[in-house]
């Protein structure tokens, strides 16, 4: 399918142009391939280079892309930008959905929806494996969180493909994605957006218009989230929990679905800020990204040093993902499994009747109720993806580490014994029994 450039007004598509040559002019002049009367005679040029489209503004013209003014930009699928008063959306031909998998289809029953979910899940895993070498467990956990409407924190050393993994997952879905590089000088308005003073050219009256920040997207990649102060990190709290942003006394809903994939380097601590507990609790999973094995590392060296640009097919639409998210919520859970998840969470709290002596010694603060919610949602999502649809205590145990490790804060006594939060969770899994009923 060819690449396309759409002229849009909100969610409506006013016109659509096929990008069928290496260079195409944008403007109001009759000689321009992409014309609109509201544009200057020659406002910009689209050029194709090495398989990618670049938008370049003409002299004296400006391009607004993701809330900032630029003179040129590389276009990614679903990117929206404005030239003067005209808004555009770029649609990559590679992004055309595989109709044999799924395309926002309305399902007749739960069994049909579950079968389509497993088929789409398998296709995404295949696409991911073509770009990301190894890290199968990390990919599995991120997809489990995606279908359970949860956010993920990827923790690992530099060079372990955390950013590549996040971008590839976004590439497998027909979703808009944006990336924020967190730095010490980043401000909250750089994430959520800001109010811009405008003057009406007809009346001369001035008014404030909210200019959306990069958080207004489907999949937000928060790169090195611990490199910005807590004040700026807190700008994501409402977005992650309520799926909305409040600015200037007005509330703005975020696009749906909305997922935050944040990366964190646990080694270099200079110039970093610990994530506040409230921020950590918003993440469904804290996923450890480990080093590859010898065979995988050799393959990485061979594949990454070739002169080749890797691409993935789009597998899922936003509508389909939201259908699957609703499907996960509808999976029933027995009181037996819910009681086990409750017991695990309560046993992590020092001083609680369910906590044993070691937990009271090792832990200074345990997991809250949100941990139990995420344990059950992860178990539901996993059971559907596995094809059973019957949530068991083993599904809860499978995700106890990523759900609990960042919600348990160890004491000085634990540090002296070399006990970290992972060790505490493993202790809980070994000592907390399943309910008898």
N, C-alpha and C positions, 0 to 999 in steps of 0.2 A: 504494500500500500504506500502511496506517496505521502511525503510530508505536506502539511497544510498550515496556512495562516488564516485565522478567523478574526473578523471584526465583530466585537461583542458589545453588548449593553447590559451589564449585570450578568444574569444567567442566560440571556438571549443571544443567539448567534445571528447577526445581521447579514453577514456575507462570509463566504469561504473561498480561499484562493489556493490552488494547488501549486506547490513550489516545484517547478519542473525544469528549472535551468540553474546554472551555477551562480548567476547574479541577477537580482531582480530589484527594480527601483520601487520605492514607496512614496506616494505623494498625490497631488491633485492634477498634475499635468497629464494630458491624454497619452503621452508616451510611457507613463509609468505602468508596470505590470499590475501593481496593487494600488488602486485609486480610491480616494475618498475626498469629497469636495471640501471637507473641513480641514484638510492637511495643506501645508505649504506646497508649492509646485514640486519640489523634490525634498522630502523630509528625511529619508533614510534609504539605506541600501541593504539588501539581504545577500550575503555571499556564502557559498558552500565551500568549505575547506576541510580536507581529511575526514569526510563523512559527517561534519558538523556544520550547523548554520550559525553565522555570525551576523548580528544586527549592528550597523554602523550609521550613526547620525550624520546628516549633512551639515555643512558649515552653518553655524548660527542656530541649529535645531538642537533639541534636547530629548532624551529618552528617560522616562520614569520607570524603573524596574525595581520591584520589591522595596518601594519606599525611598529610593535614592535616585539621584540624577546621574546618568552615565552617558558616555559618548559612544561606547560600543559594548556588546555583551554577547556571550555564547548562549544560545537558546536551548533549554532543556524541555522535555515534554511537559505540557500543561503550564509552561511559564506564561505569565500575563504581564504586559507592559503597556505604557501609554506614550503616544507621540502627539503632543499637543492635546486636543480634546478627544482624540480617537483612541480607544482601547483595543488591544489585540490579544489573542491567545494562540500560542504555537502548539500544534499537535504533531508529534512525531509519528511517521508511518510505522515504525517498529512497535509503536504502542497500540496498534490495532489488536483488539482482544481475540484470543483463540476461541472461536465460538463453540468448538467441541468441548471446551472445559466449562466456561461460564461467561455470561455477559449480562449481569444484573437480572437474571431470570427469576420470575416469580414461581415458587415451588408449590406443587399441589399438596404435599404432605411432608411430614418430618423425615420419613425414611428417604425420600428423594433428595431433600435438602442435605441430609447427612452424607449421602453417597456423593453428591456434588462437592461437598466440602472436602471429603477425603481425596477425591480426584484432583481438585484444585491444589490441595496441600501437597500431593505427590508431584504435581507439575512444578510448583514453586521450588520444592527441594531439588528437582532436576536442574532448574535454571540457576539456582544458587550454587550448586556443585560445579557448574560450568565456569564460574568466576572465582568463587571462594574455595580454596583448597583446605580440606579438613573442617574443623569447627562445627561438625554436624550437631553436637549437643547444644552449642550456642544458638545455632539456627533454629533448632527444634523449640528451644525455650522462648525465643523471640516470637516465633509464629504462634505458639501457645498463648503468649501474652496478647498478641494482636487480636486474636479471635475472642479473648476474654476482656477486651477493652482496657488493657493494662499498659503502663509505661515501663521501660526497661533502662537500667543503668548497667553499662558494659564496662567492667573494670579489668584492666590488663596493661601489660608493659607496652611501650611504643613499638610500632611495626608489626602488630599482630592482626592487622586487617579489621580493626573495629569500625573505622569509618567506612571502609570498602564494604563491609558486611551490611551496615545500615543503608548505604546508598544503593546496594544491589537489591535489598528487600524492597525499598521504595520503587526501584525500577521494575520489579516483578508485578507491581500493583499499579493500576491506572489512577494514581493519586498524585496530587501536587506535593512536592517535598522542598524544603528549604533547610539551609544549614546556617547555624550561628557559631562563629568561633568565639568562645568565651575568653575574654581578656580582662585584666585588672581595671581598665578604664571603661569597660562596658557599662552603660546606664540602663535602668529599667525601661525607659522609653525606647531604647534601641531594640528591645524585644517586643514590647506590646504595641508600640506606636505612639504618636504624639498629635497634639492639636496644632493645626496650621492656620494662620490668619490669612484669609482671602478677601479680595475685594470684588464685588459684583460689577462687571464692566458696564452694565446697563444702568443700575441704580446708584452705583458708587458706594453702596453700603458694605461694611466689613462684617465678616462673620468667621467663626472658627469651624474648620472641617477636620474631622478625625482622620488621620492618615495611618492606615493599618501597618503594623510592624510585621516582621517575618514569622511571628507566632501564628498568624492567620494562614494556616496551611493544613494539610492532612497529616503529613509526617514531618516532624521537626527533629533535625539532627543537632543536638546540643553538644558540640565538640569541646572536650576538656572543660566540663561544667564547673570543676572545682578551681578554675583559675580566675573566677570573678568573685567579688565580695558577696556576703550573704544578702545585702540589700538588693543586689541585682538578681541573685538566685531566687529571691522571694517573688520576683515578678512572674515566675512560672507557677506559683502555688495555686492561684485561682484558675488559671488555664488548665492545669493538670487535673484538678479535682472537679471543677464546675463546667469545664469546656466553654469558658467565656472569659472576657476581659472587661474590667470596669475602668474607664478613664474619663476624666472631666465630668463625673456624675452620671455618665451614660454607660449602659451595659451592651457589649457587642458579642454576639454568639460566634464561636469558632466554627470553621467548616467541619463537617462530619464525614467519615470518622476522623478522630484526632489521636495521634500517638506521638509520644516523645521518646526518642532513643538518645540517651546521653552517654558520653564516653568519659572515662576518668583514668588518669595515669596514677597508679598507687605508689610509684617509686620516687619520682622527683617531688619533694615537698616544698622546695623553695619557690616562693611566689604563688602558693596555692592557699585555698581557704577550705576548711572542713565544711561539708554540707550540713546545714542545720537539720536537726532531727525531724522537724515538720516537712522539710524538703525530701529527706530520705523516705519518709513514710508514704509519700505520694507515688513512689516507684513500686510497681507490683513485684518485679524481680530485680535483684542485684546479681548479675551474671559474671562469673569469673572467666576471663578469656585466657586460656593457658597457651604455653608454647606448643608448636606442632611437633609431631614425632619426626624421626630422621627421614623416613620415606616421604612424608608430606613436605618437609622442609626442602628436600632435594627437588621435588616437583615444583614447589613455589619458585625456586631459583631458576629452573628451566623455563617455566611458563611466563614469569614476569619479565624475563630479559629478551623475549621475542618482540619483533616489530608487529604487534597485533593489538587491535582495539576490541576489547570484549564487550559484547552487548547481550542483554537478556530480553526475552519476550514478555510482554505484559500478559498476566494470567488472570488477575482479579480486577473487578471494578469496585468503586466506592459503594455502590448499592449492594453488591454481592457481599462485601465484607460486613456491612451493617446487618444484612440478613443473617449471616453466620453468627454475628455477635449476639443478636436476639435469640438465635437458636441455642447458643450455649447457655444463655440465662434460663431457657425453658427445660433444660435437662434436670430431672428430679434427683434429689439427694436424700438418702434414707437418714432417719434420726441417728442410726448407728455411726455413720460416717461423719455426720455433723458433730456428734459427741466426741469423736476421736480428734477432729480438728480443734475443737474447743479445748480438749484436755492438753494437746500439744502447746497451744498458745498460753494457757493459764500456767502450765508447768514451767514456762520460761520466766515467770515473774518472781523475783526473790521475796521471800516472806509470805507468799501465797500458800494456802493449804496444800495445793497440788505440787508445789516445788519441793525437791529433795534438798538435802544438806549441801550437795555439791553445787547445785544451781544457786542457792543462797550465798555460797562462798564466792562463786565465779562471776555472778551477774549483778550489776548495780541497777540496771533498768531493762525490763523485759518487753515483749511484743504487746501491742495493743489490739483492740478488736478488729481493726482493718486487716491485720495479718490473717485472722480466721476467714474473713471474707475472701481474701485473695487465695487462700489455700483451697477453698471450695470452688472458686471460679477456675483456678488452674486445673483442678481435678476434673471439673466438668469439660473444659476445653480438651484436655488430654484424652479423656475417655471417648469423646466424639471423634477426634483425629485418629485414635487407635481402632475405631470401628466397633466398640462395644456399646457405648451409650449407657453403660451401667457403672456408676461411680462407686469405687471401692476405697478402702483405707490405703491400699497400695498406691492409688493415684495421688492421694494426699501426701504420702511419704515421698513420692517421686519429686515433689516440688517444695519440700520443707526447707531445703537449703537455700534456694534462690529467694524464697519468700521471707524467711526468718533471719538470714545472716546479717542484714543491714538494719534489723529492728532490735537486735540484742546487743547491749552495750556492756562489755566485760569490766571487771574490777581490777584494781592493782594486784590483788592476790592471784587472779587468773593470769595476768601478764607475767608475774614472777614464775609461774609454773609453765609458761609457754602455751597457755590455753587461749585460743581465739574464738570468735563467735561460731565459726564452722564446727569447732570441736564441741561447743555447747549444744548445737543443734543435733549433732550425731549422738551425743549423750542422751538428749531427749528422745530421739528415735529408738535408742536401745533400752530405755527405761520406762517410757510411757506406754502402758499396755492398751490394746484395743478394748473398747467397752464390751462387757459380757453379754449384753442383750442385743 
